[in-house]
Amino acid sequence: MAATGTITSPEQAIDLLSPSRQQAALMPDLITQARHIAGSVINGWHGRRKRGTGDNFWQFRPYAQGDMLSRIDWRRSARDDHTYMRDREWETAHTIWLWCDPSPSMLYQSRFSPVSKQHRALVLTLALAELFSRSGERIAYPEIMPPLLARNGAERLATALLQQKTVSAEPDLQSLQRFNELVLISDFLQPADILSAKLDQIARRGIRAHLIAVADPAEADFPFAGRTEFRDPVSGAVLIAGQAQTYAEEYRRLYQAQREFLRETCTKFGWSFITSPTDKPAAQALTTLHGFLAQSHTLSGGAF
């Protein structure tokens, strides 16, 4: 039997870290890819960060005629010959929670894909952290990182993931509040009844979710033929099919039915459902997500 796919080793946590922003040549693979992807779509993302009456420091800027003298930062101005204003941030940032599926099924990689599903999911997670951070949003990760407003959100999240000893198989919703947004990145290959119960729980809490379904092309196309061994990544159970191609039509029907179930569920709740095949550019999923966010936030009176 020719191998059509393999179970990859888990991505090493060290691959998530960036030793220094100034040393791009030394940046590990995942964070480099995430920043590259973020950079390719960042021009379409519009943040809400601007001057206002919040409590958090935003930036120093040169004094301009008409500015309130009480806002001059004399300590910063004393460093050189210019007068600087201390701007605060307008508190309009949303809290967006990110979650990447750690289940064994995410380790799968077929010969038709350059990366595993876990690799794609982690890159998407870090790229979203980069994009949302640049846009002035608070990012968080259940049980790993509380809501954080910082320009280096991707690195902060990577460090938090590195330091985490154990990761829950499901996102802990206890810290999420009503109207928070949650981006779930997974292959969503669980039975429909289990997925339905989990998504209903999120909806009952008033959380708006965005599902990004990562898929290996072999999982969608079922290219298997002849004698093929299928192994369950969780239980280790093995199924040997003498003529695997005889299962192809029924498998594709069930696979598409599950995808349609997820799409319909998200539509019912007003959520977004996006697919990210591992043989396609990761930026496509981010661009699609941005389109949904931009439209929904405009309709609700915000500016994303």
Residue, then its C-alpha position, 0 to 999 in steps of 0.5 A: m500500500a502506498a502511503t497517501g498521508t502521514i501523521t506529523s509530529p506536533e509543532q515544537a513550541i520553540d517554532l512559535l517564538s520570535p527571538s527579535r523583531q530586529q533579526a528577521a533572518l533568525m525568526p522561527d518558521l511559524i511566526t515568520q509565516a504568520r507575519h508574512i501572511a498578515g502583511s499581505v492582507i493588512n492594507g485591507w484591515h481598518g482598526r478603530r484605534k484613535r485618540g480619545t478619552g480612554d485611560n490607556f496610553w497610546q502615543f506621543r506626538p508633536y504639539a500642534q496649535g490648539d492642543m490642550l496645554s494640560r496634555i503636554d508631557w513635559r518629561r518626554s518634551a525635556r528629552d529634546d527641543h520639541t514639545y510632545m503631547r501624550d495621547r490616550e486611546w479611545e476605548t473602542a477595542h473589542t475583545i477577540w478570543l482565538w482558539c486553535d484545535p490541539s486534537p490529534s486529527m490536526l496532525y494529519q498531512s497528506r502528500f497533496s499538501p505542503v503542511s499539516k493541518q496543525h501547522r496551518a491552524l497555528v499560522l492562522t492563529l498567529a497571523l490573526a493575533e498580528l492583524f487584530s493587534r495592529s488594528g487596536e483590538r484586544i486579543a486573548y486565548p482561553e486558559i492561556m492568555p487573558p485579554l491583551l491590548a498590545r502591538n506585539g500580540a503575535e509574539r505575546l501569544a506565541t510565548a504564552l503557548l510555549q509556556q503552556k504545559t497542557v492544552s484543553a481539548e475544547p475552549d474554556l468559555q468561562s472567561l468569555q463575556r457576552f458580545n465577545e468574539l471567538v475565532l475557532i480554528s479546527d478541522f471540525l470532524q466531530p459528529a454533527d450532534i457533538l458539534s451542534a451541542k458545543l456551538d449551541q453552548i457558545a451561542r447561548r452565552g451571547i458570544r459571536a463565533h467565526l469558524i475556520a475549517v482547516a482541511d487537507p485536500a485528501e480529506a475533501d477529495f478522498p483520493f484513496a484506491g485499492r487496499t488502504e489502511f485507515r487509522d483513527p488518530v485518537s483511538g488508534a483503531v484501524l480499518i483496512a479497506g480492500q477497495a477504498q474507491t468504493y467508499a469515495e462517493e458515500y464519503r464525499r456525500l457525508y463530508q459535504a453534508q457536515r460542511e453544509f451543516l456547519r455553514e447553516t448553523c453559522t448562518k442561523f447564529g449570524w456567524s461566519f464559516i470559512t474554509s482553509p484548505t492546506d494546499k491553498p494560501a492561508a491569506q485567503a481565509l483571513t481576507t474572507l474573515h475580514g470581509f465578514l467582520a467589516q460588513s457586520h461591524t459596519l451594520s452594527g455602527g462600528a468601524f472595523 
